[in-house]
Amino acid sequence: MSAGAAIRAGDLVLARGEGADPLAAVAAQLSALGAGLEDVVDVVSFHRDARDVPGFLEAARGAFGEVPPAWTPIPVVSLEDPRARAAVRAIAHTGSAPKEGVTPDTIAWWRSLPVSAGCRRGDLVCVSGQYGTDADGDVNTPGDDAGQARNALNRVAEIVTRLGGRPQDVVDVWSCHQDPRGMAPAARVWEEEFRGDGREAPPAWTALGAPALYGLGMLGQYRALAELGGGDRVGATPAGGPWAGAPGGGAAAGGPGGGAPGGGPGAGAPGGGAAGKAGGRIVAVTGAAAEAPGGGVESPGDAAGQARAALGHMERALRGMGASLADVVAIASFHLDLRDLDAVRAAAAERLPGDRPPVWSAAGMTGFWRPGQLHALHALAVR
Amino acid sequence: MANVILARIDAKRTACRVEGLEWFEPLPAAAATRAGDLLFVSGQTAAEADGRVAAADDAAAQAGEALDRLGRVVESAGGTLDDVVDVMSFHRDVRTVGAVMDVARERFRDPGPAWTAVGSVGLPAPGALVSVRAIAHLGPGAREGVTPDGAAWMRGLPLSAGARKGDLVFVSGQSGLGADGRPSAPGDHAAQARLAYARGREVVEALGATMDDVIDICSFHLDPRGMVPCERVHMEVWEGVEPGAAAAWTAIGVPGLMAPGALSAYRLIADAAPGPRVGRASASIHWRDTPNAGASRKQGGRLVGIAGEVASDAEGNVTTPGDTFAQARYALRRIREVVELHGGTMDDVVEITSFHRDPRAWEIVMEAAREFFPEPGAGPAWTPTGATGLWNPGYLHEIYALAVL
């Protein structure tokens, strides 16, 4: 069994829930591991229809205690359970530090929602998926992927800073794009944001095509995890792997390398490896995909072959960070066709330890970095 | 739902007011329209007038209800499901297509209609899992159907690879699959498109028409970026065809296709009516020098295929980035322009299938459409569905239409 429903790693507890009441399922899983909804600092919810999101959030009002968690709702093409309308993955922090939440004035419209734009407990800062909007919730720069990406990443930096961190503490970013072709303009912004000084490795980056976002006209959504302290952000790009030649990356995690999706030689995939803090415990692995050495797609059209290739990249990236597949606490797998999930799980079962399976969430999405990539497998490890 | 009342709205398109589907009545659309022998039925779902859906998590039950509604519409117009020649169904989750086909098998007799089943990222009612739109031919004679050996995998399904009645031939979405239904060239968009076209040709010819009779092409792509290699194939297939003699092509990104591993599906309409194919393109269309028409018909035929219209200017720029209403109005104006180039008017537009980057856009699009179809409930049969990507990432809608002159 390579897919679990809940797991504990130190003071972190991760759980997932589906079915009629995914949040109740999460609560039950957390409870079994000594945590509660009031400990939750980060929620990702997957929705079969974007129009369900406001009601789903509203139904959760008050469920998480006085400080609501960061919350990233992601409309998806399909969920693991074909009959489900939503699935939830939550990260709880059971430490003794107070749970803090912040929603800056720049996105004041969020204050009507039962979520925190950013939530911190201890050294962990979780940032809800940010959009390119103004304080009233109107979309900035309509039709402009790059403009919205810049605005959203500025919000991520603002929120992390307000919670006592630095932008350099961000180790993990998920971006959802209303059109997979929106990734290329977003990648140029990413280069500016994270490679400007070339000193530190960029965060791990998982870019996903989503069928819709929270509001009409939103083109991108940027969710982040940060770990405070622990020195510099460092990355690992598997030696000889497809991302090793990332320009400006050096020994750091890869990055988009400026290559356009579908084109661009080598080093094209977002994140391209793993990232974490030098002295930290969290390692994020970019949505591993079937990236061929030198660029292009490994095992075209072969769901199992692409899963094996992605898992190989994941394993090497973790090793580069001094971790292993045994440290993986959560996998979020994204698929162009969810009918492939069984083949992916079977490939994972060959590599993942059976005794402590990671929490595994799966969703169908509209596209990944390169056309032809069938999956993106995001991993979170605690070393 | 009881009887269907057919009301003649004007001399051209006849809108069908359908009891139980009154929610169409305030809209610039109709549940169904009739023009001559052809009946165009909008996407039927299991949603009630208030948007609620009874079998919220059961795609098969919803499909049963949608097909029953389709059947009642056709019967009220004097036909039966045996007259249905073309179906397109939009599925919120393509894993349920098999269950939907099982339900359809109880209702469609062999040889079945052409049927193109693709994924959708959103239907008008958030709870709807499947939408089924159809064309029925109510003229004399029986539906012919053919499924060649190369598409043998389709034989277990309640459909034909191609169906014909009268002069019209409809080809089910063809993909680059072997006879066993497995992809012939895994991961290769161009190779699969080439095979899909070859299969489409085989079907068209088996039904007594030729590729010169093809007036309308709808291609569905698993990843919108896959359209680029498919464009090259399109140019190969139609090489040497002047725009004034070309078919209309609509290319849409969808989140799923019927067969796992298929990257595209090509649905064709051919008209065996006499005379050459006549293509027209509006001045604003940036691909007007290619073998593509903005709208196409046979000289001796009445059916016009109108390529999905988008917010593109003559140079291919997005006219109004991020503006849901303005992009819809612009696309509808282009439809009007190209129908007029064929000598028709918006009253001749019998069916619209609109593809939206965000399903929430549909209500705004309806507002934009009132200018073009001012009488409530008397517009074209209209099926909206959510798409994963259109030709240019800046397009918010692509509005595909059929007209009968």
Chai-1 contact restraints between the chains, C-beta under 6 A:
chainA,res_idxA,chainB,res_idxB,connection_type,confidence,min_distance_angstrom,max_distance_angstrom,comment,restraint_id
A,D49,B,P126,contact,1.0,0.0,6.0,A-B,restraint_1
A,R51,B,P126,contact,1.0,0.0,6.0,A-B,restraint_2
A,V77,B,P255,contact,1.0,0.0,6.0,A-B,restraint_3
A,S78,B,D93,contact,1.0,0.0,6.0,A-B,restraint_4
A,P82,B,D93,contact,1.0,0.0,6.0,A-B,restraint_5
A,P82,B,R95,contact,1.0,0.0,6.0,A-B,restraint_6
A,R83,B,D57,contact,1.0,0.0,6.0,A-B,restraint_7
A,P142,B,P321,contact,1.0,0.0,6.0,A-B,restraint_8
A,P142,B,G322,contact,1.0,0.0,6.0,A-B,restraint_9
A,G143,B,P321,contact,1.0,0.0,6.0,A-B,restraint_10
A,G143,B,G322,contact,1.0,0.0,6.0,A-B,restraint_11
A,G143,B,G394,contact,1.0,0.0,6.0,A-B,restraint_12
A,D179,B,G389,contact,1.0,0.0,6.0,A-B,restraint_13
A,D179,B,P393,contact,1.0,0.0,6.0,A-B,restraint_14
A,R181,B,P393,contact,1.0,0.0,6.0,A-B,restraint_15
A,P211,B,V121,contact,1.0,0.0,6.0,A-B,restraint_16
A,A212,B,D358,contact,1.0,0.0,6.0,A-B,restraint_17
A,L216,B,D358,contact,1.0,0.0,6.0,A-B,restraint_18
A,L216,B,R360,contact,1.0,0.0,6.0,A-B,restraint_19
A,G217,B,G322,contact,1.0,0.0,6.0,A-B,restraint_20
A,G262,B,R225,contact,1.0,0.0,6.0,A-B,restraint_21
A,P300,B,P186,contact,1.0,0.0,6.0,A-B,restraint_22
A,P300,B,G187,contact,1.0,0.0,6.0,A-B,restraint_23
A,G301,B,P183,contact,1.0,0.0,6.0,A-B,restraint_24
A,G301,B,P186,contact,1.0,0.0,6.0,A-B,restraint_25
A,G301,B,G187,contact,1.0,0.0,6.0,A-B,restraint_26
A,G301,B,G261,contact,1.0,0.0,6.0,A-B,restraint_27
A,D337,B,P260,contact,1.0,0.0,6.0,A-B,restraint_28
A,R339,B,R95,contact,1.0,0.0,6.0,A-B,restraint_29
A,R339,B,P260,contact,1.0,0.0,6.0,A-B,restraint_30
A,T366,B,P255,contact,1.0,0.0,6.0,A-B,restraint_31
A,T366,B,T388,contact,1.0,0.0,6.0,A-B,restraint_32
A,G367,B,D223,contact,1.0,0.0,6.0,A-B,restraint_33
A,P371,B,D223,contact,1.0,0.0,6.0,A-B,restraint_34
A,P371,B,R225,contact,1.0,0.0,6.0,A-B,restraint_35
A,P371,B,G226,contact,1.0,0.0,6.0,A-B,restraint_36
A,G372,B,G187,contact,1.0,0.0,6.0,A-B,restraint_37
